[in-house]
């Protein structure tokens, strides 16, 4: 598919994320328990690329920074440091002002109800952003009706309805239509199907696949449901406590996971077979607090492979030739020999 | 030996702004001693309503319950509020999805457990505190002595859920009701809680009814699984049998979407068209007929009867035998 907005050609990543850092300081009047200097280190030095036309899945537990990353990518919150490069242009630079970037990047949130204005009909909600960006309201409404039809809601029946008159699955379709109204190139789906029932989730996933083809979209798909991420993603990124611990193709990450955390996460999926039940939980305890993350490798407190060196030294993220990247001292040349060859995870 | 829970043709209806919501429409379910039963279904299928009616937690003013409802041989529908209060927590206890909402934010968790113990047993404060400590050890909370003095907001999600389980077990109930106990938890914590529930069940011989929409979670703990749709159990049976040889078309499609290889890359997912029926306006026949690819005209005309296919495996579907044939051909 050719797109006149495509500047760098197909091999130029659509979005490059460089050293992204976002800390939320915990001082101030409202928080009497916080000491003056502490901060939630929600995103702590994150690097990755989103390639053109791919679906990049993001997995990780709550508090790992996946949603904060998404919000910084949308520039809903400002990063403390780090750079976003969209198709070769730095976001916020003169070549790509924020307003133009936002036209090309849209987001769908988890809660389908709170992300729609309850006092606007869904047709007006969808048409709103295009009119802000200079489309006439007549044209915007025509487009809104087209999009409603495209996401499987007949405009004659649904256009005039209000959000509370729709089911959760229908509302999420509206949110998707609204995200597409500006003809974005990148759509960020932050737990967009997580609140839906399984049968409705399947319908919406099919819709997302169709729309991606039809409009030549690129997705960043954030979810805690590993089955869904595997199904929809070309590549998968695993986050732990504000950092990327592993990235690779969907098959690499799910079939040959390298990072001990990824392995434990995959092992934690229920077995679906009562005759082969999980006998031991792969990880003990909850994820540590991102306010005061462990020293060295952040996973060392829960890691079955951990050696003393893990407490002192933070691993460097490194890609192999096939694009499978991991941040773990077991894979670094000078420390690899310190580890036992294999530890079995339950 | 009698059943711990026995529901016979249970109906639960709510009055809401001139409409009558038929949330539960004739549920038959028994739970034996030491048995774990999972109720699965989508939102609005009546699984949580069924669970809460076992303890009669719904407001009496706006709810009508009919049918048979016995817990530990006692008729719960005939009980006064005072009698109910004595049974709740003592014979039957419940854990909820969101412990932060279920626990009182202004008391320490320890104080809440001590209160529950002293409400039901004549023991001193010190003795109740000692029992609370041993409960915290039982649910494997690290440094339990210190955690008893923590407020709910000071604990992590998994820790809070453990504390709520400790609270539920404080009066050594015979039956534990669990309403989506792991849904709000992360994957690595969810499996820990599921294994904890399984261990406690064995250790204490508890009967557990466990509501979830996650078939995987049900497969990890349940002896039997009951599938609900539009306020009815449309299929129930031993967990292994139901998961490997489902017979109702709804169970079939529900499992198909989760089985291995079902989510093949590059393929479309198999979906169930349409949406569940409106509970204030249920069709006269089978509630699933409208979405069922095996449905014939009779399906929307009459209610299917429950049919026992093998010991414990019960299905409500007119076409169950024809479907088995169709499946065999495929």
Interface residues (C-beta under 8 A of the other chain):
Chain A: X61 X62 X167 X169 X197 X198 X199 X200 X202 X203 X205 X206 X209 X224 X226 X227 X228 X230 X231 X250 X264 X265 X268 X269 X270 X271 X272 X273 X274 X275 X277 X278 X279 X280 X281 X282 X283 X284 X285 X286 X287
Chain B: X42 X43 X142 X156 X157 X158 X159 X186 X187 X188 X189 X190 X191 X192 X194 X195 X198 X213 X214 X215 X216 X217 X219 X220 X222 X239 X240 X243 X253 X254 X257 X258 X259 X260 X263 X264 X265 X268 X269 X270 X271 X272 X275
